[in-house]
Amino acid sequence: MSRPIIARVIRVRDDLITYHGWCWLDVYQLDAKGDAVERRTIYVQPAGLRVVGTRTESGPGRLPRARRTDAPADTRRMNK
């Protein structure tokens, strides 16, 4: 019997051949505290995966806010 795991995706393996609608993922399996306990390569249907949280919601390990890409590259010079 299989049971679901919570995992953090490291990368999508595009170097491996798959059936349509399936893919290989390299992931860290997480424990109840959100700590990585094992590295795995899993074969999944992305349509069956659920997002249960992101690092930006988890507190101390927050990722930096994304920089705006629609602003001109050098706004300091333009605003003077």
mmCIF file of the N, C-alpha and C atoms, coordinates in Angstrom:
data_MODEL
# 
_entry.id   MODEL 
# 
loop_
_atom_site.group_PDB 
_atom_site.id 
_atom_site.type_symbol 
_atom_site.label_atom_id 
_atom_site.label_alt_id 
_atom_site.label_comp_id 
_atom_site.label_asym_id 
_atom_site.label_entity_id 
_atom_site.label_seq_id 
_atom_site.pdbx_PDB_ins_code 
_atom_site.Cartn_x 
_atom_site.Cartn_y 
_atom_site.Cartn_z 
_atom_site.occupancy 
_atom_site.B_iso_or_equiv 
_atom_site.pdbx_formal_charge 
_atom_site.auth_seq_id 
_atom_site.auth_comp_id 
_atom_site.auth_asym_id 
_atom_site.auth_atom_id 
_atom_site.pdbx_PDB_model_num 
ATOM 1   N N  . MET A 1 1  ? 0.843  -1.184 0.000   1.00 0.00 ? 1  MET A N  1 
ATOM 2   C CA . MET A 1 1  ? 0.000  0.000  0.000   1.00 0.00 ? 1  MET A CA 1 
ATOM 3   C C  . MET A 1 1  ? 0.885  1.243  0.000   1.00 0.00 ? 1  MET A C  1 
ATOM 4   N N  . SER A 1 2  ? 0.565  2.191  -0.848  1.00 0.00 ? 2  SER A N  1 
ATOM 5   C CA . SER A 1 2  ? 1.348  3.433  -0.895  1.00 0.00 ? 2  SER A CA 1 
ATOM 6   C C  . SER A 1 2  ? 0.695  4.495  -0.021  1.00 0.00 ? 2  SER A C  1 
ATOM 7   N N  . ARG A 1 3  ? 1.526  5.429  0.449   1.00 0.00 ? 3  ARG A N  1 
ATOM 8   C CA . ARG A 1 3  ? 0.967  6.543  1.202   1.00 0.00 ? 3  ARG A CA 1 
ATOM 9   C C  . ARG A 1 3  ? 1.656  7.823  0.747   1.00 0.00 ? 3  ARG A C  1 
ATOM 10  N N  . PRO A 1 4  ? 0.957  8.926  0.791   1.00 0.00 ? 4  PRO A N  1 
ATOM 11  C CA . PRO A 1 4  ? 1.526  10.180 0.284   1.00 0.00 ? 4  PRO A CA 1 
ATOM 12  C C  . PRO A 1 4  ? 2.700  10.661 1.121   1.00 0.00 ? 4  PRO A C  1 
ATOM 13  N N  . ILE A 1 5  ? 3.601  11.404 0.480   1.00 0.00 ? 5  ILE A N  1 
ATOM 14  C CA . ILE A 1 5  ? 4.707  12.039 1.182   1.00 0.00 ? 5  ILE A CA 1 
ATOM 15  C C  . ILE A 1 5  ? 4.657  13.541 0.873   1.00 0.00 ? 5  ILE A C  1 
ATOM 16  N N  . ILE A 1 6  ? 5.298  14.314 1.731   1.00 0.00 ? 6  ILE A N  1 
ATOM 17  C CA . ILE A 1 6  ? 5.474  15.733 1.462   1.00 0.00 ? 6  ILE A CA 1 
ATOM 18  C C  . ILE A 1 6  ? 6.916  15.896 1.011   1.00 0.00 ? 6  ILE A C  1 
ATOM 19  N N  . ALA A 1 7  ? 7.103  16.600 -0.096  1.00 0.00 ? 7  ALA A N  1 
ATOM 20  C CA . ALA A 1 7  ? 8.435  16.716 -0.670  1.00 0.00 ? 7  ALA A CA 1 
ATOM 21  C C  . ALA A 1 7  ? 8.674  18.116 -1.210  1.00 0.00 ? 7  ALA A C  1 
ATOM 22  N N  . ARG A 1 8  ? 9.932  18.496 -1.218  1.00 0.00 ? 8  ARG A N  1 
ATOM 23  C CA . ARG A 1 8  ? 10.363 19.759 -1.835  1.00 0.00 ? 8  ARG A CA 1 
ATOM 24  C C  . ARG A 1 8  ? 11.033 19.396 -3.148  1.00 0.00 ? 8  ARG A C  1 
ATOM 25  N N  . VAL A 1 9  ? 10.544 19.955 -4.240  1.00 0.00 ? 9  VAL A N  1 
ATOM 26  C CA . VAL A 1 9  ? 11.094 19.640 -5.564  1.00 0.00 ? 9  VAL A CA 1 
ATOM 27  C C  . VAL A 1 9  ? 12.426 20.345 -5.753  1.00 0.00 ? 9  VAL A C  1 
ATOM 28  N N  . ILE A 1 10 ? 13.431 19.560 -6.142  1.00 0.00 ? 10 ILE A N  1 
ATOM 29  C CA . ILE A 1 10 ? 14.752 20.100 -6.441  1.00 0.00 ? 10 ILE A CA 1 
ATOM 30  C C  . ILE A 1 10 ? 14.832 20.438 -7.922  1.00 0.00 ? 10 ILE A C  1 
ATOM 31  N N  . ARG A 1 11 ? 14.419 19.492 -8.763  1.00 0.00 ? 11 ARG A N  1 
ATOM 32  C CA . ARG A 1 11 ? 14.426 19.728 -10.202 1.00 0.00 ? 11 ARG A CA 1 
ATOM 33  C C  . ARG A 1 11 ? 13.545 18.717 -10.910 1.00 0.00 ? 11 ARG A C  1 
ATOM 34  N N  . VAL A 1 12 ? 13.132 19.104 -12.112 1.00 0.00 ? 12 VAL A N  1 
ATOM 35  C CA . VAL A 1 12 ? 12.401 18.207 -13.005 1.00 0.00 ? 12 VAL A CA 1 
ATOM 36  C C  . VAL A 1 12 ? 13.438 17.579 -13.916 1.00 0.00 ? 12 VAL A C  1 
ATOM 37  N N  . ARG A 1 13 ? 13.437 16.256 -13.979 1.00 0.00 ? 13 ARG A N  1 
ATOM 38  C CA . ARG A 1 13 ? 14.422 15.532 -14.795 1.00 0.00 ? 13 ARG A CA 1 
ATOM 39  C C  . ARG A 1 13 ? 13.922 15.462 -16.237 1.00 0.00 ? 13 ARG A C  1 
ATOM 40  N N  . ASP A 1 14 ? 14.448 16.297 -17.092 1.00 0.00 ? 14 ASP A N  1 
ATOM 41  C CA . ASP A 1 14 ? 14.045 16.261 -18.492 1.00 0.00 ? 14 ASP A CA 1 
ATOM 42  C C  . ASP A 1 14 ? 14.974 15.397 -19.341 1.00 0.00 ? 14 ASP A C  1 
ATOM 43  N N  . ASP A 1 15 ? 15.974 14.788 -18.690 1.00 0.00 ? 15 ASP A N  1 
ATOM 44  C CA . ASP A 1 15 ? 16.909 13.926 -19.409 1.00 0.00 ? 15 ASP A CA 1 
ATOM 45  C C  . ASP A 1 15 ? 16.446 12.468 -19.459 1.00 0.00 ? 15 ASP A C  1 
ATOM 46  N N  . LEU A 1 16 ? 15.359 12.144 -18.789 1.00 0.00 ? 16 LEU A N  1 
ATOM 47  C CA . LEU A 1 16 ? 14.847 10.775 -18.765 1.00 0.00 ? 16 LEU A CA 1 
ATOM 48  C C  . LEU A 1 16 ? 13.575 10.669 -19.603 1.00 0.00 ? 16 LEU A C  1 
ATOM 49  N N  . ILE A 1 17 ? 13.442 9.589  -20.330 1.00 0.00 ? 17 ILE A N  1 
ATOM 50  C CA . ILE A 1 17 ? 12.280 9.371  -21.185 1.00 0.00 ? 17 ILE A CA 1 
ATOM 51  C C  . ILE A 1 17 ? 11.086 8.940  -20.332 1.00 0.00 ? 17 ILE A C  1 
ATOM 52  N N  . THR A 1 18 ? 9.929  9.523  -20.647 1.00 0.00 ? 18 THR A N  1 
ATOM 53  C CA . THR A 1 18 ? 8.712  9.196  -19.895 1.00 0.00 ? 18 THR A CA 1 
ATOM 54  C C  . THR A 1 18 ? 7.535  9.018  -20.842 1.00 0.00 ? 18 THR A C  1 
ATOM 55  N N  . TYR A 1 19 ? 6.439  8.515  -20.295 1.00 0.00 ? 19 TYR A N  1 
ATOM 56  C CA . TYR A 1 19 ? 5.179  8.481  -21.028 1.00 0.00 ? 19 TYR A CA 1 
ATOM 57  C C  . TYR A 1 19 ? 4.534  9.853  -20.956 1.00 0.00 ? 19 TYR A C  1 
ATOM 58  N N  . HIS A 1 20 ? 3.660  10.153 -21.920 1.00 0.00 ? 20 HIS A N  1 
ATOM 59  C CA . HIS A 1 20 ? 2.949  11.430 -21.925 1.00 0.00 ? 20 HIS A CA 1 
ATOM 60  C C  . HIS A 1 20 ? 2.181  11.614 -20.609 1.00 0.00 ? 20 HIS A C  1 
ATOM 61  N N  . GLY A 1 21 ? 2.326  12.774 -19.988 1.00 0.00 ? 21 GLY A N  1 
ATOM 62  C CA . GLY A 1 21 ? 1.614  13.062 -18.749 1.00 0.00 ? 21 GLY A CA 1 
ATOM 63  C C  . GLY A 1 21 ? 2.354  12.639 -17.492 1.00 0.00 ? 21 GLY A C  1 
ATOM 64  N N  . TRP A 1 22 ? 3.553  12.110 -17.619 1.00 0.00 ? 22 TRP A N  1 
ATOM 65  C CA . TRP A 1 22 ? 4.364  11.677 -16.480 1.00 0.00 ? 22 TRP A CA 1 
ATOM 66  C C  . TRP A 1 22 ? 5.703  12.405 -16.505 1.00 0.00 ? 22 TRP A C  1 
ATOM 67  N N  . CYS A 1 23 ? 6.373  12.493 -15.345 1.00 0.00 ? 23 CYS A N  1 
ATOM 68  C CA . CYS A 1 23 ? 7.719  13.068 -15.309 1.00 0.00 ? 23 CYS A CA 1 
ATOM 69  C C  . CYS A 1 23 ? 8.482  12.532 -14.103 1.00 0.00 ? 23 CYS A C  1 
ATOM 70  N N  . TRP A 1 24 ? 9.807  12.628 -14.189 1.00 0.00 ? 24 TRP A N  1 
ATOM 71  C CA . TRP A 1 24 ? 10.694 12.271 -13.084 1.00 0.00 ? 24 TRP A CA 1 
ATOM 72  C C  . TRP A 1 24 ? 11.045 13.545 -12.336 1.00 0.00 ? 24 TRP A C  1 
ATOM 73  N N  . LEU A 1 25 ? 11.010 13.496 -11.014 1.00 0.00 ? 25 LEU A N  1 
ATOM 74  C CA . LEU A 1 25 ? 11.382 14.631 -10.175 1.00 0.00 ? 25 LEU A CA 1 
ATOM 75  C C  . LEU A 1 25 ? 12.459 14.208 -9.186  1.00 0.00 ? 25 LEU A C  1 
ATOM 76  N N  . ASP A 1 26 ? 13.428 15.073 -8.959  1.00 0.00 ? 26 ASP A N  1 
ATOM 77  C CA . ASP A 1 26 ? 14.349 14.908 -7.831  1.00 0.00 ? 26 ASP A CA 1 
ATOM 78  C C  . ASP A 1 26 ? 13.767 15.750 -6.706  1.00 0.00 ? 26 ASP A C  1 
ATOM 79  N N  . VAL A 1 27 ? 13.574 15.127 -5.544  1.00 0.00 ? 27 VAL A N  1 
ATOM 80  C CA . VAL A 1 27 ? 12.920 15.809 -4.418  1.00 0.00 ? 27 VAL A CA 1 
ATOM 81  C C  . VAL A 1 27 ? 13.640 15.494 -3.115  1.00 0.00 ? 27 VAL A C  1 
ATOM 82  N N  . TYR A 1 28 ? 13.409 16.346 -2.116  1.00 0.00 ? 28 TYR A N  1 
ATOM 83  C CA . TYR A 1 28 ? 13.750 16.035 -0.742  1.00 0.00 ? 28 TYR A CA 1 
ATOM 84  C C  . TYR A 1 28 ? 12.455 15.665 -0.044  1.00 0.00 ? 28 TYR A C  1 
ATOM 85  N N  . GLN A 1 29 ? 12.399 14.482 0.559   1.00 0.00 ? 29 GLN A N  1 
ATOM 86  C CA . GLN A 1 29 ? 11.242 14.109 1.356   1.00 0.00 ? 29 GLN A CA 1 
ATOM 87  C C  . GLN A 1 29 ? 11.340 14.852 2.685   1.00 0.00 ? 29 GLN A C  1 
ATOM 88  N N  . LEU A 1 30 ? 10.234 15.455 3.126   1.00 0.00 ? 30 LEU A N  1 
ATOM 89  C CA . LEU A 1 30 ? 10.218 16.273 4.327   1.00 0.00 ? 30 LEU A CA 1 
ATOM 90  C C  . LEU A 1 30 ? 9.533  15.561 5.476   1.00 0.00 ? 30 LEU A C  1 
ATOM 91  N N  . ASP A 1 31 ? 9.989  15.847 6.699   1.00 0.00 ? 31 ASP A N  1 
ATOM 92  C CA . ASP A 1 31 ? 9.318  15.298 7.885   1.00 0.00 ? 31 ASP A CA 1 
ATOM 93  C C  . ASP A 1 31 ? 8.222  16.279 8.331   1.00 0.00 ? 31 ASP A C  1 
ATOM 94  N N  . ALA A 1 32 ? 7.590  16.015 9.473   1.00 0.00 ? 32 ALA A N  1 
ATOM 95  C CA . ALA A 1 32 ? 6.477  16.832 9.961   1.00 0.00 ? 32 ALA A CA 1 
ATOM 96  C C  . ALA A 1 32 ? 6.888  18.278 10.241  1.00 0.00 ? 32 ALA A C  1 
ATOM 97  N N  . LYS A 1 33 ? 8.181  18.515 10.537  1.00 0.00 ? 33 LYS A N  1 
ATOM 98  C CA . LYS A 1 33 ? 8.669  19.871 10.811  1.00 0.00 ? 33 LYS A CA 1 
ATOM 99  C C  . LYS A 1 33 ? 9.082  20.601 9.536   1.00 0.00 ? 33 LYS A C  1 
ATOM 100 N N  . GLY A 1 34 ? 9.072  19.906 8.410   1.00 0.00 ? 34 GLY A N  1 
ATOM 101 C CA . GLY A 1 34 ? 9.475  20.508 7.150   1.00 0.00 ? 34 GLY A CA 1 
ATOM 102 C C  . GLY A 1 34 ? 10.948 20.380 6.847   1.00 0.00 ? 34 GLY A C  1 
ATOM 103 N N  . ASP A 1 35 ? 11.652 19.544 7.627   1.00 0.00 ? 35 ASP A N  1 
ATOM 104 C CA . ASP A 1 35 ? 13.080 19.315 7.398   1.00 0.00 ? 35 ASP A CA 1 
ATOM 105 C C  . ASP A 1 35 ? 13.278 18.162 6.415   1.00 0.00 ? 35 ASP A C  1 
ATOM 106 N N  . ALA A 1 36 ? 14.276 18.297 5.553   1.00 0.00 ? 36 ALA A N  1 
ATOM 107 C CA . ALA A 1 36 ? 14.584 17.241 4.592   1.00 0.00 ? 36 ALA A CA 1 
ATOM 108 C C  . ALA A 1 36 ? 15.171 16.042 5.323   1.00 0.00 ? 36 ALA A C  1 
ATOM 109 N N  . VAL A 1 37 ? 14.614 14.858 5.063   1.00 0.00 ? 37 VAL A N  1 
ATOM 110 C CA . VAL A 1 37 ? 15.104 13.645 5.714   1.00 0.00 ? 37 VAL A CA 1 
ATOM 111 C C  . VAL A 1 37 ? 15.679 12.641 4.720   1.00 0.00 ? 37 VAL A C  1 
ATOM 112 N N  . GLU A 1 38 ? 15.324 12.775 3.436   1.00 0.00 ? 38 GLU A N  1 
ATOM 113 C CA . GLU A 1 38 ? 15.837 11.836 2.435   1.00 0.00 ? 38 GLU A CA 1 
ATOM 114 C C  . GLU A 1 38 ? 15.701 12.449 1.050   1.00 0.00 ? 38 GLU A C  1 
ATOM 115 N N  . ARG A 1 39 ? 16.696 12.179 0.202   1.00 0.00 ? 39 ARG A N  1 
ATOM 116 C CA . ARG A 1 39 ? 16.619 12.613 -1.191  1.00 0.00 ? 39 ARG A CA 1 
ATOM 117 C C  . ARG A 1 39 ? 16.082 11.454 -2.013  1.00 0.00 ? 39 ARG A C  1 
ATOM 118 N N  . ARG A 1 40 ? 15.154 11.750 -2.924  1.00 0.00 ? 40 ARG A N  1 
ATOM 119 C CA . ARG A 1 40 ? 14.515 10.713 -3.742  1.00 0.00 ? 40 ARG A CA 1 
ATOM 120 C C  . ARG A 1 40 ? 14.383 11.182 -5.181  1.00 0.00 ? 40 ARG A C  1 
ATOM 121 N N  . THR A 1 41 ? 14.294 10.231 -6.083  1.00 0.00 ? 41 THR A N  1 
ATOM 122 C CA . THR A 1 41 ? 13.884 10.481 -7.460  1.00 0.00 ? 41 THR A CA 1 
ATOM 123 C C  . THR A 1 41 ? 12.565 9.746  -7.628  1.00 0.00 ? 41 THR A C  1 
ATOM 124 N N  . ILE A 1 42 ? 11.522 10.488 -7.987  1.00 0.00 ? 42 ILE A N  1 
ATOM 125 C CA . ILE A 1 42 ? 10.185 9.886  -8.063  1.00 0.00 ? 42 ILE A CA 1 
ATOM 126 C C  . ILE A 1 42 ? 9.591  10.080 -9.456  1.00 0.00 ? 42 ILE A C  1 
ATOM 127 N N  . TYR A 1 43 ? 8.740  9.154  -9.853  1.00 0.00 ? 43 TYR A N  1 
ATOM 128 C CA . TYR A 1 43 ? 8.060  9.159  -11.147 1.00 0.00 ? 43 TYR A CA 1 
ATOM 129 C C  . TYR A 1 43 ? 6.600  9.483  -10.872 1.00 0.00 ? 43 TYR A C  1 
ATOM 130 N N  . VAL A 1 44 ? 6.131  10.618 -11.379 1.00 0.00 ? 44 VAL A N  1 
ATOM 131 C CA . VAL A 1 44 ? 4.801  11.105 -11.006 1.00 0.00 ? 44 VAL A CA 1 
ATOM 132 C C  . VAL A 1 44 ? 4.024  11.620 -12.209 1.00 0.00 ? 44 VAL A C  1 
ATOM 133 N N  . GLN A 1 45 ? 2.708  11.738 -12.002 1.00 0.00 ? 45 GLN A N  1 
ATOM 134 C CA . GLN A 1 45 ? 1.851  12.481 -12.908 1.00 0.00 ? 45 GLN A CA 1 
ATOM 135 C C  . GLN A 1 45 ? 1.647  13.852 -12.265 1.00 0.00 ? 45 GLN A C  1 
ATOM 136 N N  . PRO A 1 46 ? 2.187  14.924 -12.855 1.00 0.00 ? 46 PRO A N  1 
ATOM 137 C CA . PRO A 1 46 ? 2.046  16.243 -12.252 1.00 0.00 ? 46 PRO A CA 1 
ATOM 138 C C  . PRO A 1 46 ? 0.599  16.614 -11.938 1.00 0.00 ? 46 PRO A C  1 
ATOM 139 N N  . ALA A 1 47 ? -0.353 16.111 -12.714 1.00 0.00 ? 47 ALA A N  1 
ATOM 140 C CA . ALA A 1 47 ? -1.759 16.411 -12.461 1.00 0.00 ? 47 ALA A CA 1 
ATOM 141 C C  . ALA A 1 47 ? -2.220 15.871 -11.110 1.00 0.00 ? 47 ALA A C  1 
ATOM 142 N N  . GLY A 1 48 ? -1.514 14.882 -10.566 1.00 0.00 ? 48 GLY A N  1 
ATOM 143 C CA . GLY A 1 48 ? -1.896 14.295 -9.289  1.00 0.00 ? 48 GLY A CA 1 
ATOM 144 C C  . GLY A 1 48 ? -1.195 14.909 -8.088  1.00 0.00 ? 48 GLY A C  1 
ATOM 145 N N  . LEU A 1 49 ? -0.307 15.897 -8.321  1.00 0.00 ? 49 LEU A N  1 
ATOM 146 C CA . LEU A 1 49 ? 0.421  16.529 -7.226  1.00 0.00 ? 49 LEU A CA 1 
ATOM 147 C C  . LEU A 1 49 ? -0.384 17.689 -6.651  1.00 0.00 ? 49 LEU A C  1 
ATOM 148 N N  . ARG A 1 50 ? -0.185 17.947 -5.362  1.00 0.00 ? 50 ARG A N  1 
ATOM 149 C CA . ARG A 1 50 ? -0.829 19.091 -4.712  1.00 0.00 ? 50 ARG A CA 1 
ATOM 150 C C  . ARG A 1 50 ? 0.232  19.964 -4.062  1.00 0.00 ? 50 ARG A C  1 
ATOM 151 N N  . VAL A 1 51 ? 0.108  21.270 -4.212  1.00 0.00 ? 51 VAL A N  1 
ATOM 152 C CA . VAL A 1 51 ? 1.001  22.211 -3.542  1.00 0.00 ? 51 VAL A CA 1 
ATOM 153 C C  . VAL A 1 51 ? 0.436  22.438 -2.144  1.00 0.00 ? 51 VAL A C  1 
ATOM 154 N N  . VAL A 1 52 ? 1.236  22.168 -1.113  1.00 0.00 ? 52 VAL A N  1 
ATOM 155 C CA . VAL A 1 52 ? 0.743  22.307 0.263   1.00 0.00 ? 52 VAL A CA 1 
ATOM 156 C C  . VAL A 1 52 ? 1.352  23.492 0.986   1.00 0.00 ? 52 VAL A C  1 
ATOM 157 N N  . GLY A 1 53 ? 2.280  24.189 0.382   1.00 0.00 ? 53 GLY A N  1 
ATOM 158 C CA . GLY A 1 53 ? 2.892  25.357 0.994   1.00 0.00 ? 53 GLY A CA 1 
ATOM 159 C C  . GLY A 1 53 ? 4.105  25.770 0.196   1.00 0.00 ? 53 GLY A C  1 
ATOM 160 N N  . THR A 1 54 ? 4.577  26.965 0.488   1.00 0.00 ? 54 THR A N  1 
ATOM 161 C CA . THR A 1 54 ? 5.779  27.445 -0.181  1.00 0.00 ? 54 THR A CA 1 
ATOM 162 C C  . THR A 1 54 ? 6.748  27.929 0.869   1.00 0.00 ? 54 THR A C  1 
ATOM 163 N N  . ARG A 1 55 ? 8.005  28.076 0.502   1.00 0.00 ? 55 ARG A N  1 
ATOM 164 C CA . ARG A 1 55 ? 9.011  28.538 1.462   1.00 0.00 ? 55 ARG A CA 1 
ATOM 165 C C  . ARG A 1 55 ? 8.679  29.920 1.986   1.00 0.00 ? 55 ARG A C  1 
ATOM 166 N N  . THR A 1 56 ? 8.037  30.767 1.194   1.00 0.00 ? 56 THR A N  1 
ATOM 167 C CA . THR A 1 56 ? 7.732  32.115 1.645   1.00 0.00 ? 56 THR A CA 1 
ATOM 168 C C  . THR A 1 56 ? 6.707  32.115 2.758   1.00 0.00 ? 56 THR A C  1 
ATOM 169 N N  . GLU A 1 57 ? 5.964  31.034 2.934   1.00 0.00 ? 57 GLU A N  1 
ATOM 170 C CA . GLU A 1 57 ? 4.976  30.931 4.006   1.00 0.00 ? 57 GLU A CA 1 
ATOM 171 C C  . GLU A 1 57 ? 5.565  30.324 5.273   1.00 0.00 ? 57 GLU A C  1 
ATOM 172 N N  . SER A 1 58 ? 6.769  29.749 5.185   1.00 0.00 ? 58 SER A N  1 
ATOM 173 C CA . SER A 1 58 ? 7.269  28.954 6.296   1.00 0.00 ? 58 SER A CA 1 
ATOM 174 C C  . SER A 1 58 ? 8.077  29.720 7.337   1.00 0.00 ? 58 SER A C  1 
ATOM 175 N N  . GLY A 1 59 ? 8.310  30.998 7.134   1.00 0.00 ? 59 GLY A N  1 
ATOM 176 C CA . GLY A 1 59 ? 8.977  31.776 8.165   1.00 0.00 ? 59 GLY A CA 1 
ATOM 177 C C  . GLY A 1 59 ? 10.470 31.922 7.973   1.00 0.00 ? 59 GLY A C  1 
ATOM 178 N N  . PRO A 1 60 ? 11.294 31.329 8.858   1.00 0.00 ? 60 PRO A N  1 
ATOM 179 C CA . PRO A 1 60 ? 12.729 31.597 8.871   1.00 0.00 ? 60 PRO A CA 1 
ATOM 180 C C  . PRO A 1 60 ? 13.439 31.356 7.543   1.00 0.00 ? 60 PRO A C  1 
ATOM 181 N N  . GLY A 1 61 ? 13.020 30.398 6.773   1.00 0.00 ? 61 GLY A N  1 
ATOM 182 C CA . GLY A 1 61 ? 13.684 30.095 5.508   1.00 0.00 ? 61 GLY A CA 1 
ATOM 183 C C  . GLY A 1 61 ? 13.122 30.875 4.342   1.00 0.00 ? 61 GLY A C  1 
ATOM 184 N N  . ARG A 1 62 ? 12.589 32.051 4.592   1.00 0.00 ? 62 ARG A N  1 
ATOM 185 C CA . ARG A 1 62 ? 11.924 32.823 3.542   1.00 0.00 ? 62 ARG A CA 1 
ATOM 186 C C  . ARG A 1 62 ? 12.872 33.130 2.384   1.00 0.00 ? 62 ARG A C  1 
ATOM 187 N N  . LEU A 1 63 ? 12.313 33.106 1.191   1.00 0.00 ? 63 LEU A N  1 
ATOM 188 C CA . LEU A 1 63 ? 13.069 33.487 0.012   1.00 0.00 ? 63 LEU A CA 1 
ATOM 189 C C  . LEU A 1 63 ? 12.943 34.993 -0.172  1.00 0.00 ? 63 LEU A C  1 
ATOM 190 N N  . PRO A 1 64 ? 13.933 35.629 -0.791  1.00 0.00 ? 64 PRO A N  1 
ATOM 191 C CA . PRO A 1 64 ? 13.814 37.068 -1.009  1.00 0.00 ? 64 PRO A CA 1 
ATOM 192 C C  . PRO A 1 64 ? 12.689 37.395 -1.970  1.00 0.00 ? 64 PRO A C  1 
ATOM 193 N N  . ARG A 1 65 ? 12.090 38.562 -1.793  1.00 0.00 ? 65 ARG A N  1 
ATOM 194 C CA . ARG A 1 65 ? 11.007 38.999 -2.673  1.00 0.00 ? 65 ARG A CA 1 
ATOM 195 C C  . ARG A 1 65 ? 11.552 39.170 -4.088  1.00 0.00 ? 65 ARG A C  1 
ATOM 196 N N  . ALA A 1 66 ? 10.782 38.748 -5.054  1.00 0.00 ? 66 ALA A N  1 
ATOM 197 C CA . ALA A 1 66 ? 11.217 38.832 -6.452  1.00 0.00 ? 66 ALA A CA 1 
ATOM 198 C C  . ALA A 1 66 ? 11.345 40.294 -6.873  1.00 0.00 ? 66 ALA A C  1 
ATOM 199 N N  . ARG A 1 67 ? 12.368 40.576 -7.651  1.00 0.00 ? 67 ARG A N  1 
ATOM 200 C CA . ARG A 1 67 ? 12.577 41.926 -8.157  1.00 0.00 ? 67 ARG A CA 1 
ATOM 201 C C  . ARG A 1 67 ? 11.626 42.183 -9.308  1.00 0.00 ? 67 ARG A C  1 
ATOM 202 N N  . ARG A 1 68 ? 11.100 43.385 -9.388  1.00 0.00 ? 68 ARG A N  1 
ATOM 203 C CA . ARG A 1 68 ? 10.196 43.729 -10.481 1.00 0.00 ? 68 ARG A CA 1 
ATOM 204 C C  . ARG A 1 68 ? 10.943 43.669 -11.794 1.00 0.00 ? 68 ARG A C  1 
ATOM 205 N N  . THR A 1 69 ? 10.350 43.035 -12.770 1.00 0.00 ? 69 THR A N  1 
ATOM 206 C CA . THR A 1 69 ? 11.000 42.948 -14.076 1.00 0.00 ? 69 THR A CA 1 
ATOM 207 C C  . THR A 1 69 ? 10.383 43.916 -15.075 1.00 0.00 ? 69 THR A C  1 
ATOM 208 N N  . ASP A 1 70 ? 9.276  44.574 -14.709 1.00 0.00 ? 70 ASP A N  1 
ATOM 209 C CA . ASP A 1 70 ? 8.641  45.505 -15.639 1.00 0.00 ? 70 ASP A CA 1 
ATOM 210 C C  . ASP A 1 70 ? 9.187  46.925 -15.492 1.00 0.00 ? 70 ASP A C  1 
ATOM 211 N N  . ALA A 1 71 ? 10.039 47.190 -14.489 1.00 0.00 ? 71 ALA A N  1 
ATOM 212 C CA . ALA A 1 71 ? 10.624 48.516 -14.288 1.00 0.00 ? 71 ALA A CA 1 
ATOM 213 C C  . ALA A 1 71 ? 11.868 48.661 -15.155 1.00 0.00 ? 71 ALA A C  1 
ATOM 214 N N  . PRO A 1 72 ? 12.186 49.894 -15.574 1.00 0.00 ? 72 PRO A N  1 
ATOM 215 C CA . PRO A 1 72 ? 13.422 50.100 -16.340 1.00 0.00 ? 72 PRO A CA 1 
ATOM 216 C C  . PRO A 1 72 ? 14.634 49.643 -15.536 1.00 0.00 ? 72 PRO A C  1 
ATOM 217 N N  . ALA A 1 73 ? 15.676 49.205 -16.212 1.00 0.00 ? 73 ALA A N  1 
ATOM 218 C CA . ALA A 1 73 ? 16.846 48.646 -15.527 1.00 0.00 ? 73 ALA A CA 1 
ATOM 219 C C  . ALA A 1 73 ? 17.544 49.648 -14.624 1.00 0.00 ? 73 ALA A C  1 
ATOM 220 N N  . ASP A 1 74 ? 17.672 50.922 -15.050 1.00 0.00 ? 74 ASP A N  1 
ATOM 221 C CA . ASP A 1 74 ? 18.372 51.897 -14.229 1.00 0.00 ? 74 ASP A CA 1 
ATOM 222 C C  . ASP A 1 74 ? 17.430 53.062 -13.903 1.00 0.00 ? 74 ASP A C  1 
ATOM 223 N N  . THR A 1 75 ? 16.585 52.893 -12.901 1.00 0.00 ? 75 THR A N  1 
ATOM 224 C CA . THR A 1 75 ? 15.605 53.919 -12.550 1.00 0.00 ? 75 THR A CA 1 
ATOM 225 C C  . THR A 1 75 ? 16.237 55.056 -11.769 1.00 0.00 ? 75 THR A C  1 
ATOM 226 N N  . ARG A 1 76 ? 17.397 54.861 -11.123 1.00 0.00 ? 76 ARG A N  1 
ATOM 227 C CA . ARG A 1 76 ? 18.042 55.941 -10.369 1.00 0.00 ? 76 ARG A CA 1 
ATOM 228 C C  . ARG A 1 76 ? 18.389 57.099 -11.294 1.00 0.00 ? 76 ARG A C  1 
ATOM 229 N N  . ARG A 1 77 ? 18.991 56.802 -12.419 1.00 0.00 ? 77 ARG A N  1 
ATOM 230 C CA . ARG A 1 77 ? 19.417 57.841 -13.345 1.00 0.00 ? 77 ARG A CA 1 
ATOM 231 C C  . ARG A 1 77 ? 18.197 58.522 -13.968 1.00 0.00 ? 77 ARG A C  1 
ATOM 232 N N  . MET A 1 78 ? 17.143 57.778 -14.217 1.00 0.00 ? 78 MET A N  1 
ATOM 233 C CA . MET A 1 78 ? 15.965 58.337 -14.875 1.00 0.00 ? 78 MET A CA 1 
ATOM 234 C C  . MET A 1 78 ? 15.169 59.252 -13.942 1.00 0.00 ? 78 MET A C  1 
ATOM 235 N N  . ASN A 1 79 ? 15.227 59.041 -12.619 1.00 0.00 ? 79 ASN A N  1 
ATOM 236 C CA . ASN A 1 79 ? 14.431 59.822 -11.682 1.00 0.00 ? 79 ASN A CA 1 
ATOM 237 C C  . ASN A 1 79 ? 15.122 61.088 -11.208 1.00 0.00 ? 79 ASN A C  1 
ATOM 238 N N  . LYS A 1 80 ? 16.360 61.353 -11.624 1.00 0.00 ? 80 LYS A N  1 
ATOM 239 C CA . LYS A 1 80 ? 17.092 62.543 -11.152 1.00 0.00 ? 80 LYS A CA 1 
ATOM 240 C C  . LYS A 1 80 ? 16.757 63.755 -11.961 1.00 0.00 ? 80 LYS A C  1 
# 
